Amino acid sequence: MNPDDLRYTAEHEWVRLEGDVAEVGITAYAQEALGDIVYVSLPAVGDAVSAGDACGEVESTKSVSDIYAPVSGEVTAVNDALDASPQDINEAPYAGGWLFRVRVADPAAVEALLSAAQYTEHTRA
């Protein structure tokens, strides 16, 4: 089940907006498809990211997948805990498995992302 308070991308990232800062992670659907996650490469604090551009990677026992920035802005934090335990993404993709936070250039851009219902439909297609 996809949390209703989040927004989603077609590339399987989720976004939780708090003020002008967006917390970003990958969805339960994505982590299930990837399998056991063994390594994560994230952008650095201070990096500028652009919506739709690759800004990191998730490596699993099955494959390597790009992480795409769901919104444009400046990275304000990364989840350093994932260096030691990338499996947190598998265990809690919407909580401890968050990837990074971005101060968004345009908070309205988050509202333009998919709702939980729209994302559920997208993953059924």
C-alpha positions as protocol buffer text, in pm:
chain_id: "A"
residue {
  index: 1
  type: MET
  ca { x: 0 y: 0 z: 0 }
}
residue {
  index: 2
  type: ASN
  ca { x: 134 y: 342 z: -95 }
}
residue {
  index: 3
  type: PRO
  ca { x: 100 y: 606 z: 179 }
}
residue {
  index: 4
  type: ASP
  ca { x: -159 y: 869 z: 83 }
}
residue {
  index: 5
  type: ASP
  ca { x: 43 y: 1160 z: 226 }
}
residue {
  index: 6
  type: LEU
  ca { x: 325 y: 1112 z: -27 }
}
residue {
  index: 7
  type: ARG
  ca { x: 364 y: 1201 z: -394 }
}
residue {
  index: 8
  type: TYR
  ca { x: 522 y: 965 z: -646 }
}
residue {
  index: 9
  type: THR
  ca { x: 708 y: 958 z: -976 }
}
residue {
  index: 10
  type: ALA
  ca { x: 667 y: 718 z: -1266 }
}
residue {
  index: 11
  type: GLU
  ca { x: 1029 y: 616 z: -1196 }
}
residue {
  index: 12
  type: HIS
  ca { x: 925 y: 487 z: -849 }
}
residue {
  index: 13
  type: GLU
  ca { x: 1053 y: 761 z: -619 }
}
residue {
  index: 14
  type: TRP
  ca { x: 836 y: 900 z: -341 }
}
residue {
  index: 15
  type: VAL
  ca { x: 836 y: 1253 z: -197 }
}
residue {
  index: 16
  type: ARG
  ca { x: 727 y: 1380 z: 144 }
}
residue {
  index: 17
  type: LEU
  ca { x: 711 y: 1762 z: 150 }
}
residue {
  index: 18
  type: GLU
  ca { x: 765 y: 1942 z: 482 }
}
residue {
  index: 19
  type: GLY
  ca { x: 769 y: 2317 z: 428 }
}
residue {
  index: 20
  type: ASP
  ca { x: 1006 y: 2369 z: 136 }
}
residue {
  index: 21
  type: VAL
  ca { x: 1208 y: 2053 z: 197 }
}
residue {
  index: 22
  type: ALA
  ca { x: 1124 y: 1731 z: 16 }
}
residue {
  index: 23
  type: GLU
  ca { x: 1233 y: 1397 z: 160 }
}
residue {
  index: 24
  type: VAL
  ca { x: 1294 y: 1144 z: -117 }
}
residue {
  index: 25
  type: GLY
  ca { x: 1303 y: 765 z: -125 }
}
residue {
  index: 26
  type: ILE
  ca { x: 1218 y: 473 z: -349 }
}
residue {
  index: 27
  type: THR
  ca { x: 883 y: 302 z: -325 }
}
residue {
  index: 28
  type: ALA
  ca { x: 802 y: -38 z: -180 }
}
residue {
  index: 29
  type: TYR
  ca { x: 720 y: -146 z: -535 }
}
residue {
  index: 30
  type: ALA
  ca { x: 1070 y: -49 z: -652 }
}
residue {
  index: 31
  type: GLN
  ca { x: 1256 y: -212 z: -366 }
}
residue {
  index: 32
  type: GLU
  ca { x: 1055 y: -533 z: -411 }
}
residue {
  index: 33
  type: ALA
  ca { x: 1141 y: -537 z: -782 }
}
residue {
  index: 34
  type: LEU
  ca { x: 1510 y: -472 z: -709 }
}
residue {
  index: 35
  type: GLY
  ca { x: 1545 y: -741 z: -443 }
}
residue {
  index: 36
  type: ASP
  ca { x: 1803 y: -718 z: -164 }
}
residue {
  index: 37
  type: ILE
  ca { x: 1970 y: -376 z: -180 }
}
residue {
  index: 38
  type: VAL
  ca { x: 2344 y: -396 z: -114 }
}
residue {
  index: 39
  type: TYR
  ca { x: 2475 y: -47 z: -202 }
}
residue {
  index: 40
  type: VAL
  ca { x: 2346 y: 306 z: -248 }
}
residue {
  index: 41
  type: SER
  ca { x: 2519 y: 602 z: -414 }
}
residue {
  index: 42
  type: LEU
  ca { x: 2358 y: 934 z: -320 }
}
residue {
  index: 43
  type: PRO
  ca { x: 2412 y: 1297 z: -419 }
}
residue {
  index: 44
  type: ALA
  ca { x: 2620 y: 1512 z: -184 }
}
residue {
  index: 45
  type: VAL
  ca { x: 2483 y: 1780 z: 48 }
}
residue {
  index: 46
  type: GLY
  ca { x: 2495 y: 2106 z: -146 }
}
residue {
  index: 47
  type: ASP
  ca { x: 2448 y: 1941 z: -486 }
}
residue {
  index: 48
  type: ALA
  ca { x: 2191 y: 2095 z: -718 }
}
residue {
  index: 49
  type: VAL
  ca { x: 1953 y: 1837 z: -863 }
}
residue {
  index: 50
  type: SER
  ca { x: 1710 y: 1879 z: -1151 }
}
residue {
  index: 51
  type: ALA
  ca { x: 1374 y: 1706 z: -1174 }
}
residue {
  index: 52
  type: GLY
  ca { x: 1398 y: 1397 z: -1391 }
}
residue {
  index: 53
  type: ASP
  ca { x: 1777 y: 1376 z: -1387 }
}
residue {
  index: 54
  type: ALA
  ca { x: 1967 y: 1081 z: -1244 }
}
residue {
  index: 55
  type: CYS
  ca { x: 2135 y: 1179 z: -916 }
}
residue {
  index: 56
  type: GLY
  ca { x: 2235 y: 846 z: -763 }
}
residue {
  index: 57
  type: GLU
  ca { x: 2217 y: 468 z: -788 }
}
residue {
  index: 58
  type: VAL
  ca { x: 2075 y: 175 z: -599 }
}
residue {
  index: 59
  type: GLU
  ca { x: 2252 y: -158 z: -641 }
}
residue {
  index: 60
  type: SER
  ca { x: 2082 y: -483 z: -555 }
}
residue {
  index: 61
  type: THR
  ca { x: 2164 y: -849 z: -590 }
}
residue {
  index: 62
  type: LYS
  ca { x: 1973 y: -834 z: -922 }
}
residue {
  index: 63
  type: SER
  ca { x: 2072 y: -505 z: -1087 }
}
residue {
  index: 64
  type: VAL
  ca { x: 2184 y: -143 z: -1064 }
}
residue {
  index: 65
  type: SER
  ca { x: 1915 y: 125 z: -1102 }
}
residue {
  index: 66
  type: ASP
  ca { x: 1939 y: 501 z: -1127 }
}
residue {
  index: 67
  type: ILE
  ca { x: 1775 y: 724 z: -868 }
}
residue {
  index: 68
  type: TYR
  ca { x: 1603 y: 1022 z: -1032 }
}
residue {
  index: 69
  type: ALA
  ca { x: 1545 y: 1357 z: -868 }
}
residue {
  index: 70
  type: PRO
  ca { x: 1167 y: 1399 z: -843 }
}
residue {
  index: 71
  type: VAL
  ca { x: 1200 y: 1777 z: -800 }
}
residue {
  index: 72
  type: SER
  ca { x: 1461 y: 2045 z: -862 }
}
residue {
  index: 73
  type: GLY
  ca { x: 1652 y: 2203 z: -578 }
}
residue {
  index: 74
  type: GLU
  ca { x: 1953 y: 2177 z: -347 }
}
residue {
  index: 75
  type: VAL
  ca { x: 2035 y: 1863 z: -149 }
}
residue {
  index: 76
  type: THR
  ca { x: 2022 y: 1952 z: 223 }
}
residue {
  index: 77
  type: ALA
  ca { x: 2074 y: 1606 z: 377 }
}
residue {
  index: 78
  type: VAL
  ca { x: 2154 y: 1248 z: 284 }
}
residue {
  index: 79
  type: ASN
  ca { x: 2074 y: 935 z: 480 }
}
residue {
  index: 80
  type: ASP
  ca { x: 2428 y: 838 z: 585 }
}
residue {
  index: 81
  type: ALA
  ca { x: 2292 y: 536 z: 774 }
}
residue {
  index: 82
  type: LEU
  ca { x: 2243 y: 368 z: 435 }
}
residue {
  index: 83
  type: ASP
  ca { x: 2622 y: 344 z: 392 }
}
residue {
  index: 84
  type: ALA
  ca { x: 2635 y: 84 z: 668 }
}
residue {
  index: 85
  type: SER
  ca { x: 2290 y: -66 z: 621 }
}
residue {
  index: 86
  type: PRO
  ca { x: 2145 y: -20 z: 270 }
}
residue {
  index: 87
  type: GLN
  ca { x: 1895 y: -295 z: 354 }
}
residue {
  index: 88
  type: ASP
  ca { x: 1700 y: -27 z: 548 }
}
residue {
  index: 89
  type: ILE
  ca { x: 1549 y: 57 z: 209 }
}
residue {
  index: 90
  type: ASN
  ca { x: 1407 y: -296 z: 186 }
}
residue {
  index: 91
  type: GLU
  ca { x: 1295 y: -301 z: 549 }
}
residue {
  index: 92
  type: ALA
  ca { x: 1138 y: 47 z: 574 }
}
residue {
  index: 93
  type: PRO
  ca { x: 1124 y: 223 z: 234 }
}
residue {
  index: 94
  type: TYR
  ca { x: 892 y: 499 z: 365 }
}
residue {
  index: 95
  type: ALA
  ca { x: 1070 y: 559 z: 697 }
}
residue {
  index: 96
  type: GLY
  ca { x: 1434 y: 472 z: 780 }
}
residue {
  index: 97
  type: GLY
  ca { x: 1504 y: 394 z: 416 }
}
residue {
  index: 98
  type: TRP
  ca { x: 1469 y: 754 z: 292 }
}
residue {
  index: 99
  type: LEU
  ca { x: 1753 y: 859 z: 60 }
}
residue {
  index: 100
  type: PHE
  ca { x: 1801 y: 1236 z: 64 }
}
residue {
  index: 101
  type: ARG
  ca { x: 1630 y: 1571 z: 128 }
}
residue {
  index: 102
  type: VAL
  ca { x: 1605 y: 1859 z: -118 }
}
residue {
  index: 103
  type: ARG
  ca { x: 1517 y: 2225 z: -58 }
}
residue {
  index: 104
  type: VAL
  ca { x: 1279 y: 2254 z: -349 }
}
residue {
  index: 105
  type: ALA
  ca { x: 1295 y: 2543 z: -591 }
}
residue {
  index: 106
  type: ASP
  ca { x: 917 y: 2525 z: -643 }
}
residue {
  index: 107
  type: PRO
  ca { x: 709 y: 2348 z: -375 }
}
residue {
  index: 108
  type: ALA
  ca { x: 413 y: 2345 z: -616 }
}
residue {
  index: 109
  type: ALA
  ca { x: 612 y: 2101 z: -833 }
}
residue {
  index: 110
  type: VAL
  ca { x: 555 y: 1834 z: -567 }
}
residue {
  index: 111
  type: GLU
  ca { x: 179 y: 1865 z: -612 }
}
residue {
  index: 112
  type: ALA
  ca { x: 224 y: 1795 z: -983 }
}
residue {
  index: 113
  type: LEU
  ca { x: 364 y: 1449 z: -904 }
}
residue {
  index: 114
  type: LEU
  ca { x: 145 y: 1138 z: -892 }
}
residue {
  index: 115
  type: SER
  ca { x: -96 y: 1083 z: -603 }
}
residue {
  index: 116
  type: ALA
  ca { x: -96 y: 746 z: -424 }
}
residue {
  index: 117
  type: ALA
  ca { x: -396 y: 635 z: -630 }
}
residue {
  index: 118
  type: GLN
  ca { x: -234 y: 745 z: -956 }
}
residue {
  index: 119
  type: TYR
  ca { x: 90 y: 568 z: -866 }
}
residue {
  index: 120
  type: THR
  ca { x: -99 y: 248 z: -779 }
}
residue {
  index: 121
  type: GLU
  ca { x: -263 y: 262 z: -1123 }
}
residue {
  index: 122
  type: HIS
  ca { x: 78 y: 324 z: -1283 }
}
residue {
  index: 123
  type: THR
  ca { x: 229 y: 15 z: -1120 }
}
residue {
  index: 124
  type: ARG
  ca { x: -64 y: -199 z: -1236 }
}
residue {
  index: 125
  type: ALA
  ca { x: -8 y: -103 z: -1601 }
}
